[in-house]
Amino acid sequence: MIYLDYAATTPMSEEALQTYVEAASAYFGNASSLHDIGSAAERLLTLCRRELSYLINGEERGVYFTSGGTEANILAVRSLVNAHRHRGNHLITTEIEHASLYHLFKQLEMEGFSVTYLPVDHFGQIRLHDLQRAITPKTILASIQHANSEIGTIQPIAEIGQLLRRHGVIFHSDCVQTFGKIRIDVKKMCIDSLSISAHKIYGPKGVGAVYIDPRINWQPCFPNATHEYGFRPGTVNVPGIASFITAAQHICENIEAEQTRFEQLRRHFLAMIREKQLPITVEGHPHMRLPHIIGLSVHGIEGQYVMLECNRDNIAISTGSACQIGKQAPSRTMLAAGKSAEEAKQFIRVSFGKWTTEKDIDQLVSSLERISQQRKEFE
């Protein structure tokens, strides 16, 4: 099968798999144990923490490993909000955050917080003047994603970070889709907290990380937790973390080369769509976007139908949201960008990865051409 859903998850790389096996064999101890086997695992964990901090230009003491991106988002925001609630009860986020954050902020509203959901333009970007106007003396934290997982639009993170820092607002950014795809520098970008996940970069599922600037106070969500400096409970997954860091090292070494390759694949794909005159619109920002994620609206056809028809042709793509057969929900990102509910249901996402070729894209275009022609004949 041709896999074009790398933004959802990636297969593990050979290097990450090998590291996992070796670490699981030689470093199986509990990193919190005081005997030599536990101490060996702790030393490996320390090396992993140091390497990840280096990759984002952060501080080693600010890295906390988690079970993935969702837990990373929830623990980061809740830990920071818990520690700074005495300063105010106002939070800022966007209408297009990942579900883990969007639903967290809805829950925080029920717990007494006031939340501003920033709108986006038709490209999926927030406006800095909207952010400026949203800040109040009671604002304690803003959570704004680095790039959108559906259309790939990148937010102006450095400008956002500088604005929030001037006002003393803590800045969390969901960087799950961008880590390993574009360079991240928490100091230059004024990011106080971020979340990342291993399975988006050819590492194992069930592993992620939070970075919180050590100068910023946080309060644990789980009192008396002893792992990860009290950030979370549960025995630390040392082999999974070692595998994660191996994957991170490899993908960060090749960011520029992969960006160039993805841009070439993207240009080829869009040129083929134009050549075939397919009834498809490309969504997202024309320049400020991840090259490997392409959001598309297929005119007059529900995205779920397109996805299932591509699956019949042994091609894996995705729609804007997880759904049941015949019950596709409209993409929240597309709705926020100004689409009607019917238009938002016509959304599909194609995402490239390290094994994507032009031949794969040619086959996808052939499938899209067939689907469009069949719908035209049906009408």
Phi, psi and omega in degrees: 000143176277121184260116179230044181226042184292340178287340177279310176193163180235151171290151178290142177284160178300320180296318180293320178297316180297317179297320180299314182297315181295317181291322179294331180277316188263339184232052184277354185290159173285121185297346179269352180284149185269349179284173187298324180293319176292322180295324178296318178295321179295321179296319177295320179298320179295319178298319179295319179297317181296317182293319179294320178298323178297320184292339178246008182057044178250196179253138182306320184292348181267002184265129178229124181274144185228186179270005179151185184291321181296311178297322179300314179299311185294313182293321180299307183294314182295320180296321180286318179296319180301320185281340187240014182297334180294341181276339182166181182228019182256133180234153179234137172211194180239167180284351188240023178293162173303150183305325181300323179274318181303313181286330175298315181293327174297320178292319179297327175300320180290342180266008174106001178273150173261128184237130172259124177259105183293136175284167176234159176280184185289352173270349181094015178258145172282164175254131183299327180290332174293319177296316180302315182291333184284336184289132177233171176299343181262004180285125182249334185207145171233137177238112183228123184296150178289313177213149182281138185283344182266317183244354175079003181298131181264133176277152178286075192298318181297316178295320177298313181299318179295318180297314181294323180294322178300330182261003178070027180261129179292137184244112172256140177227129174282108183250023183301319183277344187256334182299127182086351179254322172224155183293137177239127178229102187297332181283312179294328182271356180058038177271125179273330184209140176214164179231143178218165184221143185286324190284358173272351186233031177074024173256187183282154170287156178083016179222137176204190180204152171243142167243128173233125178310122183302342179282350183257130180288145171220157180238128186300144176285334182242100180304140177071012173295143186248348182266155180050052179057027180087004183289326180207156175271170175102139179302133184288136181276078186297313178299319178296322179292318178299319178295318177303312183291325175299313178299319181296317179300315183292316183290325180288333177293335188243021185302308185296317180296318180290324176302315179298317180294318179296322178297320178295316178296320180297312180301318179298315180299311183291326177295320179294322177298317178293318182298320181277354181054045180285145181281068186228135176248135176275129182260163177098179183285138182292335183235315182275074182207158176287130185291337186270353178249124179233113175269135185227144170250121179262110191300126173080003182229130179294141182301324181296322178297315179299317180298316181290324176293321175297322178298324176298330178270014179063040176233127181260115171232188179221167172259184183286346182204152174293140185203169175266159180304127178078004184229046181292128175275147177294144179299124179297325178295316180294321177298317180295330180277005173103006179281152172286167180300320179295316179295321182295334178284350180270011186274138169226160178233133174245132179222132184270162175214191189293342180253009180284135180236167176297327178298320177301316182292321178300320179292323176297315180298321178298320178294316179297324177295316179298315182297317180294319181293319180296319180294322179296319179292323179296322180290000000 
